[in-house]
Amino acid sequence: MQQKMIDLLEKTGFKFNEITLFLTAIVTIILTAVILHFVLHKVVLGRLDKFSKKSSRVWMQVFTEDQLFNRLAFTVQGVVLLAQVSFWVNRFPAFSLVIVCTKLWILLYALLSVFSFLNIVLKVSNKLGLSEKLPLGGIFQGIKLLSALFFGILMVSAVIDKSPLALITGLGAMAAVIMLVFKDSILGLAAGIQLAANNMLKVGDWLTMSKYGADGTVTDIGLTTVKVQNFDNTVTMLPTYALVSDSFINWRGMQQSGGRRIKRSILIDANSIRFLSSAELEELSKSKLLKPYVTKKIAELEQFNKEKGYDLDASILNGRRQTNIGLFRAYLEEYLNQHPGVHRHMTCMVRQMEPEFSALPLEIYCFTNTVVWKEYEEIQSSIFDHSYSILSAFFLTAGQSGTGNSSTVTLIERRQPEQINEGV
């Protein structure tokens, strides 16, 4: 082919020797590379960039980012250069070194093009909301790792002029070393697939993992790490495989349910719990929330005591009577049922918990009708503000854990800084 071209040029009057032929080959290669570079980078890529900026399609705007077409252009230039050099290598063996360098050039920019394409696909999926359902970041990082390993084998084979299959066969003996070096990556890739398959975690979920001090929103799921933006604006990095091997709390279910749980107790001084007199019952029955309950309960107790023949005046131990804490508990349940911030279709109750020394915890268990943090805290605070403020209306006092009545709380004397420093 070379000789035919030389003969054709000599017929036009050109005379070639080895030096002029070598210089002609060099000039031809350089001119072709310059012209091709100008056409691809100035004309084609320039027009493509202008078109993408005018386009209203999201995918078209993203596809021109991350230098994908720029790297593809360099890859094409490398392929053309390789074809030209391969054409002359039989006549000029010195071009063998150029062929090796060109192959490395092509493989490098091909690998970078794969990286750019994966980055663009990830950006498109983020804008379309697809990455919230799948941890594409970790999967793509795994693909990048495998691609880098594959292209690395091709580069080494190009340098030593051996078949890639020979290198891949030799890697079998190094499998144990490779698994040790890439242990975290392999575990992370397997964990990412498991997280996606079981829908355990996605970007945007609220995650709590006390072992690692994580309590916030998941911002990224990578191949080896998961990034969590905590509520104090700190960032916690978790090993991806730890989300499979250890337990964590995902608050997504709460956020999707539309209700967030309130589970907090009011401490009642056990010494203030007692039976209510008729006058006190009559006074409390003036409450619109309590009147139906008090009326029904009085009728129920009177019928029970009459059937059993109990003489309530003979002894306080006779019969059944209404207590102030029982009435307080009934009031709170009715109050919660009518509260505008409490969810109507979720569990709502007030219950007694195990006593703590002389304090009796009365637990409020219900769900708010919002999952917004600030609104949730406002509803919870308003409920307990009201609950503590009406204790005296039921002849109850707030208790302290371990002491009972707040008037009996023993305060620990605060030591001076110099005493602390001296170990006093």
ChimeraX attribute file (.defattr): number of C-alpha atoms within 10 A of each C-alpha:
attribute: neighborCount
match mode: 1-to-1
recipient: residues
	/A:1	7
	/A:2	11
	/A:3	8
	/A:4	9
	/A:5	9
	/A:6	14
	/A:7	14
	/A:8	12
	/A:9	13
	/A:10	12
	/A:11	9
	/A:12	8
	/A:13	8
	/A:14	10
	/A:15	12
	/A:16	14
	/A:17	7
	/A:18	10
	/A:19	9
	/A:20	11
	/A:21	16
	/A:22	15
	/A:23	11
	/A:24	13
	/A:25	16
	/A:26	15
	/A:27	12
	/A:28	12
	/A:29	17
	/A:30	13
	/A:31	11
	/A:32	16
	/A:33	17
	/A:34	11
	/A:35	10
	/A:36	17
	/A:37	16
	/A:38	13
	/A:39	14
	/A:40	18
	/A:41	16
	/A:42	11
	/A:43	11
	/A:44	13
	/A:45	17
	/A:46	12
	/A:47	11
	/A:48	14
	/A:49	17
	/A:50	11
	/A:51	14
	/A:52	18
	/A:53	13
	/A:54	10
	/A:55	12
	/A:56	10
	/A:57	10
	/A:58	13
	/A:59	17
	/A:60	17
	/A:61	16
	/A:62	17
	/A:63	20
	/A:64	20
	/A:65	17
	/A:66	16
	/A:67	15
	/A:68	21
	/A:69	21
	/A:70	16
	/A:71	20
	/A:72	20
	/A:73	22
	/A:74	21
	/A:75	23
	/A:76	17
	/A:77	21
	/A:78	23
	/A:79	17
	/A:80	17
	/A:81	21
	/A:82	20
	/A:83	14
	/A:84	18
	/A:85	21
	/A:86	17
	/A:87	15
	/A:88	18
	/A:89	15
	/A:90	12
	/A:91	13
	/A:92	15
	/A:93	11
	/A:94	11
	/A:95	16
	/A:96	15
	/A:97	12
	/A:98	16
	/A:99	21
	/A:100	16
	/A:101	17
	/A:102	22
	/A:103	19
	/A:104	20
	/A:105	19
	/A:106	22
	/A:107	20
	/A:108	18
	/A:109	20
	/A:110	21
	/A:111	21
	/A:112	20
	/A:113	22
	/A:114	18
	/A:115	20
	/A:116	21
	/A:117	18
	/A:118	20
	/A:119	20
	/A:120	20
	/A:121	15
	/A:122	17
	/A:123	20
	/A:124	19
	/A:125	17
	/A:126	15
	/A:127	12
	/A:128	12
	/A:129	12
	/A:130	14
	/A:131	19
	/A:132	18
	/A:133	16
	/A:134	22
	/A:135	25
	/A:136	25
	/A:137	21
	/A:138	25
	/A:139	20
	/A:140	19
	/A:141	20
	/A:142	21
	/A:143	17
	/A:144	17
	/A:145	15
	/A:146	12
	/A:147	16
	/A:148	17
	/A:149	12
	/A:150	14
	/A:151	17
	/A:152	17
	/A:153	18
	/A:154	21
	/A:155	21
	/A:156	15
	/A:157	16
	/A:158	19
	/A:159	14
	/A:160	9
	/A:161	11
	/A:162	12
	/A:163	13
	/A:164	18
	/A:165	12
	/A:166	11
	/A:167	14
	/A:168	13
	/A:169	10
	/A:170	11
	/A:171	14
	/A:172	11
	/A:173	10
	/A:174	11
	/A:175	11
	/A:176	10
	/A:177	12
	/A:178	12
	/A:179	13
	/A:180	12
	/A:181	11
	/A:182	12
	/A:183	13
	/A:184	17
	/A:185	22
	/A:186	17
	/A:187	18
	/A:188	28
	/A:189	24
	/A:190	18
	/A:191	22
	/A:192	30
	/A:193	16
	/A:194	17
	/A:195	21
	/A:196	17
	/A:197	13
	/A:198	8
	/A:199	12
	/A:200	18
	/A:201	25
	/A:202	23
	/A:203	21
	/A:204	15
	/A:205	19
	/A:206	24
	/A:207	21
	/A:208	20
	/A:209	17
	/A:210	11
	/A:211	9
	/A:212	13
	/A:213	14
	/A:214	23
	/A:215	21
	/A:216	24
	/A:217	21
	/A:218	23
	/A:219	17
	/A:220	21
	/A:221	28
	/A:222	23
	/A:223	28
	/A:224	23
	/A:225	21
	/A:226	22
	/A:227	20
	/A:228	27
	/A:229	20
	/A:230	19
	/A:231	12
	/A:232	8
	/A:233	9
	/A:234	11
	/A:235	18
	/A:236	17
	/A:237	17
	/A:238	19
	/A:239	19
	/A:240	25
	/A:241	23
	/A:242	18
	/A:243	21
	/A:244	17
	/A:245	9
	/A:246	9
	/A:247	12
	/A:248	17
	/A:249	14
	/A:250	19
	/A:251	16
	/A:252	15
	/A:253	12
	/A:254	14
	/A:255	15
	/A:256	10
	/A:257	12
	/A:258	14
	/A:259	23
	/A:260	23
	/A:261	21
	/A:262	19
	/A:263	12
	/A:264	15
	/A:265	17
	/A:266	18
	/A:267	23
	/A:268	26
	/A:269	22
	/A:270	22
	/A:271	14
	/A:272	18
	/A:273	17
	/A:274	16
	/A:275	16
	/A:276	18
	/A:277	13
	/A:278	11
	/A:279	9
	/A:280	14
	/A:281	21
	/A:282	14
	/A:283	12
	/A:284	20
	/A:285	16
	/A:286	11
	/A:287	12
	/A:288	9
	/A:289	17
	/A:290	19
	/A:291	17
	/A:292	11
	/A:293	15
	/A:294	21
	/A:295	13
	/A:296	10
	/A:297	15
	/A:298	15
	/A:299	10
	/A:300	12
	/A:301	15
	/A:302	15
	/A:303	12
	/A:304	14
	/A:305	16
	/A:306	12
	/A:307	9
	/A:308	11
	/A:309	11
	/A:310	16
	/A:311	13
	/A:312	14
	/A:313	9
	/A:314	8
	/A:315	9
	/A:316	11
	/A:317	11
	/A:318	14
	/A:319	17
	/A:320	15
	/A:321	18
	/A:322	17
	/A:323	16
	/A:324	23
	/A:325	22
	/A:326	16
	/A:327	19
	/A:328	22
	/A:329	19
	/A:330	18
	/A:331	21
	/A:332	20
	/A:333	20
	/A:334	17
	/A:335	17
	/A:336	21
	/A:337	16
	/A:338	13
	/A:339	14
	/A:340	12
	/A:341	20
	/A:342	26
	/A:343	21
	/A:344	17
	/A:345	9
	/A:346	15
	/A:347	11
	/A:348	19
	/A:349	17
	/A:350	21
	/A:351	14
	/A:352	15
	/A:353	12
	/A:354	9
	/A:355	15
	/A:356	17
	/A:357	14
	/A:358	18
	/A:359	23
	/A:360	24
	/A:361	23
	/A:362	20
	/A:363	18
	/A:364	25
	/A:365	17
	/A:366	24
	/A:367	25
	/A:368	24
	/A:369	21
	/A:370	20
	/A:371	18
	/A:372	13
	/A:373	9
	/A:374	10
	/A:375	14
	/A:376	20
	/A:377	14
	/A:378	11
	/A:379	19
	/A:380	21
	/A:381	12
	/A:382	11
	/A:383	19
	/A:384	14
	/A:385	11
	/A:386	12
	/A:387	16
	/A:388	15
	/A:389	10
	/A:390	13
	/A:391	16
	/A:392	10
	/A:393	13
	/A:394	21
	/A:395	15
	/A:396	20
	/A:397	21
	/A:398	21
	/A:399	26
	/A:400	23
	/A:401	18
	/A:402	12
	/A:403	16
	/A:404	23
	/A:405	20
	/A:406	13
	/A:407	10
	/A:408	10
	/A:409	13
	/A:410	8
	/A:411	6
	/A:412	6
	/A:413	6
	/A:414	7
	/A:415	9
	/A:416	9
	/A:417	10
	/A:418	9
	/A:419	9
	/A:420	10
	/A:421	8
	/A:422	7
	/A:423	7
	/A:424	9
